[in-house]
Every structure is written in structure tokens, then in C-alpha cells.
Amino acid sequence: MKIDNTWSLFLDRDGVINRRLIDDYVKSWAEFEFMPDAVETIAYLRSIFSTIFVVTNQQGIGKKLMSEADLRAIHDKMVAALALKNTTSQPIINQLYFCPSLKSE
């Protein structure tokens, strides 16, 4: 089986794109830190996959530690930083999906 540009890639955010905060949540851009080589790796993957999705659980919203607007601001800055390394005409991330629900839900 060969991976080519007909495939889509789904990436988790915390622990894959950015450092996961143990027993906490990334609630602002100041707390966001890219994983080593994540920016360059995603730019490389952009040249292979037709579509890149980011999916992420964000219980911090459900716990009222942050708002959806806070999350959008983080994601906007993340995508802008990733786009600086993008060498294709495609958007670096096609779509971001998040789940704000609590684990108990």
C-alpha cells in the first residue's frame, strides 16, 4: 500500500503538535509550545497528504477554564505559525475539530 496525495491525515493536537501540559490545559498562546520538529514535519506531511485535519479533546472548555474564543485564538496562531513553513498552495491545516465535552460525558 502506498501513501499518496489521495490520503488524508488526522493529527491529534496535544502531545503531537504541541507539548501536552500534564494535569492542565493549554489555555492561551503563551502556554502553547510546539513539539520539537513539529512545524517542519507538518510542512513535509503537507506535501504528501491531500487533506490534513487536526482533532483535539479540549475539556478545559467544558470545565470553564477557557472559552471557545480562547481556543480559536490559539488555533489561529498555531495555523499561522505552521503556514510559515508551508511550501504548497494548499492550506497547511484544512480543518480543526475539537470536543469540549468532559470525560464523564
Biopython code that builds the backbone (N, CA, C, O; Angstrom):
import numpy as np
from Bio.PDB.StructureBuilder import StructureBuilder

atoms = [
    (1, "MET", "N", (0.847, -1.159, 0.000)),
    (1, "MET", "CA", (0.000, 0.000, 0.000)),
    (1, "MET", "C", (0.901, 1.233, 0.000)),
    (1, "MET", "O", (1.860, 1.315, 0.768)),
    (2, "LYS", "N", (0.584, 2.177, -0.860)),
    (2, "LYS", "CA", (1.394, 3.380, -0.982)),
    (2, "LYS", "C", (0.603, 4.598, -0.517)),
    (2, "LYS", "O", (-0.522, 4.827, -0.964)),
    (3, "ILE", "N", (1.195, 5.371, 0.375)),
    (3, "ILE", "CA", (0.579, 6.617, 0.799)),
    (3, "ILE", "C", (0.863, 7.657, -0.279)),
    (3, "ILE", "O", (2.005, 7.845, -0.698)),
    (4, "ASP", "N", (-0.196, 8.327, -0.715)),
    (4, "ASP", "CA", (-0.033, 9.367, -1.726)),
    (4, "ASP", "C", (-1.005, 10.503, -1.455)),
    (4, "ASP", "O", (-1.639, 10.551, -0.401)),
    (5, "ASN", "N", (-1.120, 11.417, -2.412)),
    (5, "ASN", "CA", (-1.928, 12.611, -2.183)),
    (5, "ASN", "C", (-3.436, 12.367, -2.257)),
    (5, "ASN", "O", (-4.209, 13.326, -2.242)),
    (6, "THR", "N", (-3.866, 11.127, -2.334)),
    (6, "THR", "CA", (-5.292, 10.838, -2.222)),
    (6, "THR", "C", (-5.683, 10.538, -0.775)),
    (6, "THR", "O", (-6.863, 10.382, -0.461)),
    (7, "TRP", "N", (-4.689, 10.461, 0.095)),
    (7, "TRP", "CA", (-4.926, 10.143, 1.502)),
    (7, "TRP", "C", (-5.149, 11.416, 2.319)),
    (7, "TRP", "O", (-4.713, 12.504, 1.943)),
    (8, "SER", "N", (-5.839, 11.246, 3.444)),
    (8, "SER", "CA", (-5.998, 12.323, 4.425)),
    (8, "SER", "C", (-5.249, 11.935, 5.688)),
    (8, "SER", "O", (-5.092, 10.752, 5.990)),
    (9, "LEU", "N", (-4.795, 12.927, 6.414)),
    (9, "LEU", "CA", (-4.058, 12.713, 7.652)),
    (9, "LEU", "C", (-4.812, 13.377, 8.793)),
    (9, "LEU", "O", (-5.219, 14.534, 8.684)),
    (10, "PHE", "N", (-4.998, 12.644, 9.891)),
    (10, "PHE", "CA", (-5.618, 13.172, 11.097)),
    (10, "PHE", "C", (-4.552, 13.251, 12.178)),
    (10, "PHE", "O", (-3.925, 12.246, 12.513)),
    (11, "LEU", "N", (-4.345, 14.441, 12.724)),
    (11, "LEU", "CA", (-3.363, 14.648, 13.779)),
    (11, "LEU", "C", (-4.064, 15.075, 15.058)),
    (11, "LEU", "O", (-4.947, 15.932, 15.033)),
    (12, "ASP", "N", (-3.672, 14.478, 16.173)),
    (12, "ASP", "CA", (-4.099, 14.981, 17.471)),
    (12, "ASP", "C", (-3.281, 16.228, 17.754)),
    (12, "ASP", "O", (-2.198, 16.384, 17.192)),
    (13, "ARG", "N", (-3.757, 17.105, 18.593)),
    (13, "ARG", "CA", (-3.002, 18.321, 18.874)),
    (13, "ARG", "C", (-2.061, 18.134, 20.061)),
    (13, "ARG", "O", (-0.842, 18.140, 19.892)),
    (14, "ASP", "N", (-2.616, 17.967, 21.257)),
    (14, "ASP", "CA", (-1.797, 17.928, 22.467)),
    (14, "ASP", "C", (-0.946, 16.664, 22.510)),
    (14, "ASP", "O", (-1.460, 15.546, 22.463)),
    (15, "GLY", "N", (0.358, 16.865, 22.600)),
    (15, "GLY", "CA", (1.293, 15.749, 22.629)),
    (15, "GLY", "C", (1.800, 15.345, 21.262)),
    (15, "GLY", "O", (2.735, 14.552, 21.162)),
    (16, "VAL", "N", (1.200, 15.875, 20.203)),
    (16, "VAL", "CA", (1.644, 15.599, 18.837)),
    (16, "VAL", "C", (2.154, 16.889, 18.194)),
    (16, "VAL", "O", (3.290, 16.947, 17.725)),
    (17, "ILE", "N", (1.314, 17.911, 18.176)),
    (17, "ILE", "CA", (1.709, 19.196, 17.615)),
    (17, "ILE", "C", (2.353, 20.076, 18.687)),
    (17, "ILE", "O", (3.381, 20.711, 18.454)),
    (18, "ASN", "N", (1.740, 20.099, 19.842)),
    (18, "ASN", "CA", (2.274, 20.912, 20.939)),
    (18, "ASN", "C", (2.503, 20.058, 22.184)),
    (18, "ASN", "O", (1.944, 18.970, 22.325)),
    (19, "ARG", "N", (3.327, 20.573, 23.070)),
    (19, "ARG", "CA", (3.581, 19.874, 24.328)),
    (19, "ARG", "C", (2.296, 19.813, 25.135)),
    (19, "ARG", "O", (1.596, 20.811, 25.303)),
    (20, "ARG", "N", (2.010, 18.635, 25.620)),
    (20, "ARG", "CA", (0.848, 18.422, 26.476)),
    (20, "ARG", "C", (1.213, 18.864, 27.882)),
    (20, "ARG", "O", (2.291, 18.544, 28.383)),
    (21, "LEU", "N", (0.322, 19.593, 28.509)),
    (21, "LEU", "CA", (0.527, 20.005, 29.891)),
    (21, "LEU", "C", (-0.135, 18.971, 30.793)),
    (21, "LEU", "O", (-1.358, 18.830, 30.787)),
    (22, "ILE", "N", (0.657, 18.262, 31.554)),
    (22, "ILE", "CA", (0.129, 17.207, 32.433)),
    (22, "ILE", "C", (-0.737, 17.842, 33.521)),
    (22, "ILE", "O", (-0.324, 18.795, 34.182)),
    (23, "ASP", "N", (-1.933, 17.302, 33.692)),
    (23, "ASP", "CA", (-2.901, 17.785, 34.690)),
    (23, "ASP", "C", (-3.248, 19.262, 34.506)),
    (23, "ASP", "O", (-3.576, 19.943, 35.479)),
    (24, "ASP", "N", (-3.181, 19.758, 33.289)),
    (24, "ASP", "CA", (-3.538, 21.144, 32.987)),
    (24, "ASP", "C", (-3.941, 21.215, 31.517)),
    (24, "ASP", "O", (-3.945, 20.202, 30.817)),
    (25, "TYR", "N", (-4.277, 22.408, 31.061)),
    (25, "TYR", "CA", (-4.719, 22.629, 29.701)),
    (25, "TYR", "C", (-3.988, 23.830, 29.121)),
    (25, "TYR", "O", (-3.666, 24.775, 29.841)),
    (26, "VAL", "N", (-3.729, 23.792, 27.830)),
    (26, "VAL", "CA", (-3.181, 24.958, 27.137)),
    (26, "VAL", "C", (-4.350, 25.917, 26.978)),
    (26, "VAL", "O", (-5.243, 25.696, 26.160)),
    (27, "LYS", "N", (-4.336, 26.978, 27.765)),
    (27, "LYS", "CA", (-5.461, 27.903, 27.816)),
    (27, "LYS", "C", (-5.189, 29.219, 27.098)),
    (27, "LYS", "O", (-6.091, 30.040, 26.937)),
    (28, "SER", "N", (-3.943, 29.421, 26.666)),
    (28, "SER", "CA", (-3.581, 30.649, 25.970)),
    (28, "SER", "C", (-2.378, 30.366, 25.071)),
    (28, "SER", "O", (-1.703, 29.346, 25.215)),
    (29, "TRP", "N", (-2.125, 31.282, 24.149)),
    (29, "TRP", "CA", (-0.980, 31.122, 23.251)),
    (29, "TRP", "C", (0.326, 31.116, 24.043)),
    (29, "TRP", "O", (1.280, 30.450, 23.640)),
    (30, "ALA", "N", (0.388, 31.831, 25.143)),
    (30, "ALA", "CA", (1.603, 31.873, 25.965)),
    (30, "ALA", "C", (1.950, 30.491, 26.532)),
    (30, "ALA", "O", (3.117, 30.216, 26.813)),
    (31, "GLU", "N", (0.968, 29.638, 26.699)),
    (31, "GLU", "CA", (1.197, 28.287, 27.229)),
    (31, "GLU", "C", (1.446, 27.253, 26.123)),
    (31, "GLU", "O", (1.776, 26.103, 26.412)),
    (32, "PHE", "N", (1.290, 27.654, 24.877)),
    (32, "PHE", "CA", (1.443, 26.751, 23.745)),
    (32, "PHE", "C", (2.916, 26.645, 23.374)),
    (32, "PHE", "O", (3.593, 27.660, 23.210)),
    (33, "GLU", "N", (3.414, 25.420, 23.242)),
    (33, "GLU", "CA", (4.796, 25.189, 22.817)),
    (33, "GLU", "C", (4.802, 24.042, 21.810)),
    (33, "GLU", "O", (4.365, 22.935, 22.123)),
    (34, "PHE", "N", (5.293, 24.306, 20.610)),
    (34, "PHE", "CA", (5.357, 23.259, 19.600)),
    (34, "PHE", "C", (6.278, 22.133, 20.070)),
    (34, "PHE", "O", (7.281, 22.377, 20.741)),
    (35, "MET", "N", (5.926, 20.909, 19.712)),
    (35, "MET", "CA", (6.813, 19.765, 19.934)),
    (35, "MET", "C", (8.035, 19.955, 19.037)),
    (35, "MET", "O", (7.943, 20.589, 17.986)),
    (36, "PRO", "N", (9.182, 19.405, 19.451)),
    (36, "PRO", "CA", (10.377, 19.524, 18.602)),
    (36, "PRO", "C", (10.099, 18.989, 17.192)),
    (36, "PRO", "O", (9.550, 17.898, 17.036)),
    (37, "ASP", "N", (10.469, 19.739, 16.199)),
    (37, "ASP", "CA", (10.344, 19.381, 14.777)),
    (37, "ASP", "C", (8.908, 19.277, 14.270)),
    (37, "ASP", "O", (8.695, 18.856, 13.133)),
    (38, "ALA", "N", (7.925, 19.645, 15.075)),
    (38, "ALA", "CA", (6.532, 19.525, 14.637)),
    (38, "ALA", "C", (6.237, 20.412, 13.435)),
    (38, "ALA", "O", (5.576, 19.973, 12.493)),
    (39, "VAL", "N", (6.709, 21.637, 13.451)),
    (39, "VAL", "CA", (6.421, 22.573, 12.363)),
    (39, "VAL", "C", (6.986, 22.049, 11.045)),
    (39, "VAL", "O", (6.287, 22.024, 10.032)),
    (40, "GLU", "N", (8.237, 21.636, 11.061)),
    (40, "GLU", "CA", (8.882, 21.130, 9.846)),
    (40, "GLU", "C", (8.237, 19.816, 9.384)),
    (40, "GLU", "O", (8.069, 19.587, 8.186)),
    (41, "THR", "N", (7.884, 18.969, 10.332)),
    (41, "THR", "CA", (7.276, 17.681, 9.983)),
    (41, "THR", "C", (5.907, 17.879, 9.349)),
    (41, "THR", "O", (5.582, 17.221, 8.361)),
    (42, "ILE", "N", (5.107, 18.770, 9.902)),
    (42, "ILE", "CA", (3.780, 19.022, 9.333)),
    (42, "ILE", "C", (3.912, 19.638, 7.943)),
    (42, "ILE", "O", (3.139, 19.309, 7.043)),
    (43, "ALA", "N", (4.880, 20.525, 7.764)),
    (43, "ALA", "CA", (5.108, 21.095, 6.426)),
    (43, "ALA", "C", (5.472, 19.996, 5.433)),
    (43, "ALA", "O", (4.997, 20.008, 4.298)),
    (44, "TYR", "N", (6.301, 19.054, 5.846)),
    (44, "TYR", "CA", (6.654, 17.929, 4.984)),
    (44, "TYR", "C", (5.412, 17.076, 4.689)),
    (44, "TYR", "O", (5.177, 16.705, 3.539)),
    (45, "LEU", "N", (4.627, 16.769, 5.710)),
    (45, "LEU", "CA", (3.429, 15.951, 5.524)),
    (45, "LEU", "C", (2.423, 16.644, 4.601)),
    (45, "LEU", "O", (1.683, 15.979, 3.876)),
    (46, "ARG", "N", (2.398, 17.972, 4.630)),
    (46, "ARG", "CA", (1.508, 18.734, 3.757)),
    (46, "ARG", "C", (1.803, 18.426, 2.292)),
    (46, "ARG", "O", (0.896, 18.443, 1.460)),
    (47, "SER", "N", (3.054, 18.147, 1.974)),
    (47, "SER", "CA", (3.429, 17.850, 0.587)),
    (47, "SER", "C", (3.019, 16.441, 0.161)),
    (47, "SER", "O", (3.061, 16.118, -1.026)),
    (48, "ILE", "N", (2.627, 15.606, 1.112)),
    (48, "ILE", "CA", (2.249, 14.226, 0.810)),
    (48, "ILE", "C", (0.733, 14.029, 0.805)),
    (48, "ILE", "O", (0.184, 13.428, -0.118)),
    (49, "PHE", "N", (0.064, 14.533, 1.828)),
    (49, "PHE", "CA", (-1.370, 14.272, 2.008)),
    (49, "PHE", "C", (-2.224, 15.360, 1.379)),
    (49, "PHE", "O", (-1.852, 16.534, 1.381)),
    (50, "SER", "N", (-3.381, 14.959, 0.836)),
    (50, "SER", "CA", (-4.282, 15.930, 0.221)),
    (50, "SER", "C", (-4.989, 16.785, 1.264)),
    (50, "SER", "O", (-5.288, 17.953, 1.019)),
    (51, "THR", "N", (-5.250, 16.206, 2.411)),
    (51, "THR", "CA", (-6.010, 16.895, 3.445)),
    (51, "THR", "C", (-5.394, 16.582, 4.801)),
    (51, "THR", "O", (-5.071, 15.433, 5.101)),
    (52, "ILE", "N", (-5.236, 17.625, 5.618)),
    (52, "ILE", "CA", (-4.753, 17.432, 6.989)),
    (52, "ILE", "C", (-5.790, 17.995, 7.943)),
    (52, "ILE", "O", (-6.171, 19.163, 7.862)),
    (53, "PHE", "N", (-6.235, 17.140, 8.843)),
    (53, "PHE", "CA", (-7.182, 17.511, 9.887)),
    (53, "PHE", "C", (-6.460, 17.491, 11.231)),
    (53, "PHE", "O", (-5.577, 16.664, 11.459)),
    (54, "VAL", "N", (-6.840, 18.400, 12.108)),
    (54, "VAL", "CA", (-6.399, 18.350, 13.497)),
    (54, "VAL", "C", (-7.643, 18.080, 14.330)),
    (54, "VAL", "O", (-8.657, 18.765, 14.193)),
    (55, "VAL", "N", (-7.554, 17.086, 15.186)),
    (55, "VAL", "CA", (-8.650, 16.728, 16.088)),
    (55, "VAL", "C", (-8.110, 16.791, 17.511)),
    (55, "VAL", "O", (-6.990, 16.359, 17.783)),
    (56, "THR", "N", (-8.916, 17.332, 18.409)),
    (56, "THR", "CA", (-8.410, 17.532, 19.763)),
    (56, "THR", "C", (-9.529, 17.543, 20.794)),
    (56, "THR", "O", (-10.592, 18.122, 20.566)),
    (57, "ASN", "N", (-9.283, 16.907, 21.912)),
    (57, "ASN", "CA", (-10.179, 16.995, 23.065)),
    (57, "ASN", "C", (-9.780, 18.232, 23.854)),
    (57, "ASN", "O", (-8.598, 18.443, 24.123)),
    (58, "GLN", "N", (-10.746, 19.040, 24.223)),
    (58, "GLN", "CA", (-10.464, 20.271, 24.956)),
    (58, "GLN", "C", (-11.419, 20.413, 26.136)),
    (58, "GLN", "O", (-12.306, 21.266, 26.145)),
    (59, "GLN", "N", (-11.211, 19.546, 27.136)),
    (59, "GLN", "CA", (-12.049, 19.570, 28.332)),
    (59, "GLN", "C", (-11.951, 20.882, 29.096)),
    (59, "GLN", "O", (-12.838, 21.210, 29.884)),
    (60, "GLY", "N", (-10.875, 21.636, 28.869)),
    (60, "GLY", "CA", (-10.744, 22.930, 29.536)),
    (60, "GLY", "C", (-11.926, 23.841, 29.257)),
    (60, "GLY", "O", (-12.278, 24.674, 30.092)),
    (61, "ILE", "N", (-12.541, 23.692, 28.095)),
    (61, "ILE", "CA", (-13.743, 24.467, 27.770)),
    (61, "ILE", "C", (-14.907, 23.969, 28.617)),
    (61, "ILE", "O", (-15.631, 24.758, 29.224)),
    (62, "GLY", "N", (-15.074, 22.665, 28.650)),
    (62, "GLY", "CA", (-16.156, 22.083, 29.453)),
    (62, "GLY", "C", (-16.021, 22.378, 30.934)),
    (62, "GLY", "O", (-17.019, 22.457, 31.651)),
    (63, "LYS", "N", (-14.793, 22.539, 31.392)),
    (63, "LYS", "CA", (-14.532, 22.861, 32.803)),
    (63, "LYS", "C", (-14.545, 24.365, 33.057)),
    (63, "LYS", "O", (-14.291, 24.811, 34.176)),
    (64, "LYS", "N", (-14.840, 25.148, 32.015)),
    (64, "LYS", "CA", (-14.916, 26.618, 32.109)),
    (64, "LYS", "C", (-13.576, 27.261, 32.471)),
    (64, "LYS", "O", (-13.547, 28.334, 33.073)),
    (65, "LEU", "N", (-12.472, 26.612, 32.108)),
    (65, "LEU", "CA", (-11.140, 27.172, 32.329)),
    (65, "LEU", "C", (-10.723, 28.062, 31.168)),
    (65, "LEU", "O", (-9.794, 28.862, 31.277)),
    (66, "MET", "N", (-11.428, 27.904, 30.057)),
    (66, "MET", "CA", (-11.168, 28.686, 28.853)),
    (66, "MET", "C", (-12.446, 28.702, 28.023)),
    (66, "MET", "O", (-13.356, 27.906, 28.252)),
    (67, "SER", "N", (-12.504, 29.598, 27.074)),
    (67, "SER", "CA", (-13.689, 29.696, 26.208)),
    (67, "SER", "C", (-13.362, 29.162, 24.815)),
    (67, "SER", "O", (-12.202, 28.915, 24.482)),
    (68, "GLU", "N", (-14.394, 28.993, 24.023)),
    (68, "GLU", "CA", (-14.171, 28.604, 22.629)),
    (68, "GLU", "C", (-13.402, 29.694, 21.894)),
    (68, "GLU", "O", (-12.612, 29.390, 21.001)),
    (69, "ALA", "N", (-13.617, 30.948, 22.249)),
    (69, "ALA", "CA", (-12.869, 32.057, 21.640)),
    (69, "ALA", "C", (-11.381, 31.952, 21.991)),
    (69, "ALA", "O", (-10.522, 32.227, 21.153)),
    (70, "ASP", "N", (-11.081, 31.556, 23.228)),
    (70, "ASP", "CA", (-9.678, 31.349, 23.615)),
    (70, "ASP", "C", (-9.050, 30.265, 22.747)),
    (70, "ASP", "O", (-7.929, 30.419, 22.262)),
    (71, "LEU", "N", (-9.779, 29.170, 22.556)),
    (71, "LEU", "CA", (-9.268, 28.065, 21.747)),
    (71, "LEU", "C", (-9.073, 28.495, 20.296)),
    (71, "LEU", "O", (-8.066, 28.154, 19.676)),
    (72, "ARG", "N", (-10.028, 29.236, 19.758)),
    (72, "ARG", "CA", (-9.895, 29.730, 18.374)),
    (72, "ARG", "C", (-8.650, 30.601, 18.226)),
    (72, "ARG", "O", (-7.938, 30.505, 17.226)),
    (73, "ALA", "N", (-8.387, 31.446, 19.213)),
    (73, "ALA", "CA", (-7.208, 32.313, 19.158)),
    (73, "ALA", "C", (-5.923, 31.482, 19.155)),
    (73, "ALA", "O", (-4.992, 31.786, 18.409)),
    (74, "ILE", "N", (-5.868, 30.451, 19.972)),
    (74, "ILE", "CA", (-4.707, 29.551, 19.999)),
    (74, "ILE", "C", (-4.547, 28.877, 18.644)),
    (74, "ILE", "O", (-3.450, 28.840, 18.088)),
    (75, "HIS", "N", (-5.641, 28.347, 18.115)),
    (75, "HIS", "CA", (-5.583, 27.636, 16.837)),
    (75, "HIS", "C", (-5.217, 28.573, 15.689)),
    (75, "HIS", "O", (-4.466, 28.184, 14.793)),
    (76, "ASP", "N", (-5.732, 29.793, 15.702)),
    (76, "ASP", "CA", (-5.380, 30.757, 14.644)),
    (76, "ASP", "C", (-3.874, 31.016, 14.643)),
    (76, "ASP", "O", (-3.251, 31.055, 13.582)),
    (77, "LYS", "N", (-3.293, 31.190, 15.822)),
    (77, "LYS", "CA", (-1.855, 31.455, 15.911)),
    (77, "LYS", "C", (-1.042, 30.211, 15.563)),
    (77, "LYS", "O", (0.021, 30.314, 14.951)),
    (78, "MET", "N", (-1.536, 29.044, 15.949)),
    (78, "MET", "CA", (-0.858, 27.794, 15.611)),
    (78, "MET", "C", (-0.816, 27.617, 14.093)),
    (78, "MET", "O", (0.237, 27.319, 13.530)),
    (79, "VAL", "N", (-1.954, 27.798, 13.438)),
    (79, "VAL", "CA", (-2.032, 27.632, 11.983)),
    (79, "VAL", "C", (-1.153, 28.668, 11.283)),
    (79, "VAL", "O", (-0.492, 28.349, 10.295)),
    (80, "ALA", "N", (-1.140, 29.899, 11.781)),
    (80, "ALA", "CA", (-0.298, 30.938, 11.179)),
    (80, "ALA", "C", (1.179, 30.580, 11.299)),
    (80, "ALA", "O", (1.943, 30.776, 10.354)),
    (81, "ALA", "N", (1.582, 30.059, 12.451)),
    (81, "ALA", "CA", (2.981, 29.662, 12.641)),
    (81, "ALA", "C", (3.338, 28.486, 11.741)),
    (81, "ALA", "O", (4.431, 28.451, 11.175)),
    (82, "LEU", "N", (2.441, 27.532, 11.604)),
    (82, "LEU", "CA", (2.675, 26.389, 10.727)),
    (82, "LEU", "C", (2.751, 26.832, 9.270)),
    (82, "LEU", "O", (3.562, 26.312, 8.503)),
    (83, "ALA", "N", (1.921, 27.777, 8.891)),
    (83, "ALA", "CA", (1.854, 28.224, 7.495)),
    (83, "ALA", "C", (3.162, 28.857, 7.020)),
    (83, "ALA", "O", (3.440, 28.876, 5.821)),
    (84, "LEU", "N", (3.950, 29.364, 7.935)),
    (84, "LEU", "CA", (5.230, 29.985, 7.550)),
    (84, "LEU", "C", (6.172, 28.998, 6.872)),
    (84, "LEU", "O", (7.041, 29.405, 6.102)),
    (85, "LYS", "N", (6.009, 27.705, 7.151)),
    (85, "LYS", "CA", (6.866, 26.667, 6.555)),
    (85, "LYS", "C", (6.201, 25.951, 5.384)),
    (85, "LYS", "O", (6.808, 25.074, 4.768)),
    (86, "ASN", "N", (4.974, 26.314, 5.079)),
    (86, "ASN", "CA", (4.219, 25.642, 4.024)),
    (86, "ASN", "C", (4.768, 26.025, 2.660)),
    (86, "ASN", "O", (4.865, 27.210, 2.340)),
    (87, "THR", "N", (5.123, 25.047, 1.864)),
    (87, "THR", "CA", (5.648, 25.307, 0.519)),
    (87, "THR", "C", (4.653, 24.909, -0.573)),
    (87, "THR", "O", (5.005, 24.904, -1.752)),
    (88, "THR", "N", (3.440, 24.582, -0.202)),
    (88, "THR", "CA", (2.425, 24.185, -1.181)),
    (88, "THR", "C", (1.376, 25.282, -1.311)),
    (88, "THR", "O", (1.376, 26.246, -0.545)),
    (89, "SER", "N", (0.496, 25.132, -2.272)),
    (89, "SER", "CA", (-0.595, 26.089, -2.435)),
    (89, "SER", "C", (-1.810, 25.722, -1.576)),
    (89, "SER", "O", (-2.783, 26.473, -1.513)),
    (90, "GLN", "N", (-1.745, 24.586, -0.933)),
    (90, "GLN", "CA", (-2.829, 24.118, -0.066)),
    (90, "GLN", "C", (-2.722, 24.768, 1.313)),
    (90, "GLN", "O", (-1.623, 25.125, 1.738)),
    (91, "PRO", "N", (-3.844, 24.926, 2.018)),
    (91, "PRO", "CA", (-3.740, 25.390, 3.404)),
    (91, "PRO", "C", (-2.961, 24.354, 4.213)),
    (91, "PRO", "O", (-3.073, 23.157, 3.952)),
    (92, "ILE", "N", (-2.187, 24.794, 5.176)),
    (92, "ILE", "CA", (-1.362, 23.866, 5.963)),
    (92, "ILE", "C", (-2.244, 22.892, 6.742)),
    (92, "ILE", "O", (-1.937, 21.702, 6.813)),
    (93, "ILE", "N", (-3.320, 23.378, 7.319)),
    (93, "ILE", "CA", (-4.319, 22.552, 8.012)),
    (93, "ILE", "C", (-5.649, 22.835, 7.323)),
    (93, "ILE", "O", (-6.060, 23.990, 7.213)),
    (94, "ASN", "N", (-6.310, 21.801, 6.867)),
    (94, "ASN", "CA", (-7.580, 22.001, 6.175)),
    (94, "ASN", "C", (-8.725, 22.288, 7.133)),
    (94, "ASN", "O", (-9.602, 23.104, 6.848)),
    (95, "GLN", "N", (-8.704, 21.600, 8.279)),
    (95, "GLN", "CA", (-9.804, 21.793, 9.228)),
    (95, "GLN", "C", (-9.355, 21.371, 10.616)),
    (95, "GLN", "O", (-8.584, 20.424, 10.769)),
    (96, "LEU", "N", (-9.847, 22.085, 11.631)),
    (96, "LEU", "CA", (-9.613, 21.740, 13.035)),
    (96, "LEU", "C", (-10.948, 21.390, 13.662)),
    (96, "LEU", "O", (-11.926, 22.121, 13.509)),
    (97, "TYR", "N", (-10.988, 20.279, 14.363)),
    (97, "TYR", "CA", (-12.170, 19.851, 15.088)),
    (97, "TYR", "C", (-11.807, 19.657, 16.548)),
    (97, "TYR", "O", (-10.742, 19.130, 16.869)),
    (98, "PHE", "N", (-12.712, 20.094, 17.442)),
    (98, "PHE", "CA", (-12.444, 19.899, 18.864)),
    (98, "PHE", "C", (-13.706, 19.416, 19.557)),
    (98, "PHE", "O", (-14.828, 19.654, 19.108)),
    (99, "CYS", "N", (-13.481, 18.735, 20.662)),
    (99, "CYS", "CA", (-14.571, 18.276, 21.502)),
    (99, "CYS", "C", (-14.400, 18.929, 22.876)),
    (99, "CYS", "O", (-13.413, 18.658, 23.560)),
    (100, "PRO", "N", (-15.335, 19.780, 23.293)),
    (100, "PRO", "CA", (-15.221, 20.456, 24.578)),
    (100, "PRO", "C", (-15.800, 19.663, 25.750)),
    (100, "PRO", "O", (-15.730, 20.106, 26.897)),
    (101, "SER", "N", (-16.360, 18.511, 25.468)),
    (101, "SER", "CA", (-17.075, 17.749, 26.487)),
    (101, "SER", "C", (-16.150, 17.213, 27.563)),
    (101, "SER", "O", (-14.971, 16.951, 27.319)),
    (102, "LEU", "N", (-16.695, 17.055, 28.742)),
    (102, "LEU", "CA", (-15.968, 16.449, 29.838)),
    (102, "LEU", "C", (-15.862, 14.947, 29.625)),
    (102, "LEU", "O", (-16.712, 14.351, 28.962)),
    (103, "LYS", "N", (-14.843, 14.343, 30.173)),
    (103, "LYS", "CA", (-14.640, 12.900, 30.049)),
    (103, "LYS", "C", (-15.880, 12.134, 30.524)),
    (103, "LYS", "O", (-16.240, 11.109, 29.944)),
    (104, "SER", "N", (-16.522, 12.630, 31.568)),
    (104, "SER", "CA", (-17.695, 11.956, 32.129)),
    (104, "SER", "C", (-18.907, 11.994, 31.201)),
    (104, "SER", "O", (-19.860, 11.235, 31.374)),
    (105, "GLU", "N", (-18.856, 12.881, 30.223)),
    (105, "GLU", "CA", (-19.986, 12.988, 29.290)),
    (105, "GLU", "C", (-19.822, 12.023, 28.136)),
    (105, "GLU", "O", (-20.674, 11.970, 27.249)),
]
sb = StructureBuilder()
sb.init_structure("model")
sb.init_model(0)
sb.init_chain("A")
sb.init_seg("    ")
for serial, (resi, resn, name, xyz) in enumerate(atoms, 1):
    if name == "N":
        sb.init_residue(resn, " ", resi, " ")
    sb.init_atom(name, np.array(xyz, "f"), 0.0, 1.0, " ", f" {name:<3s}", serial, name[0])
structure = sb.get_structure()
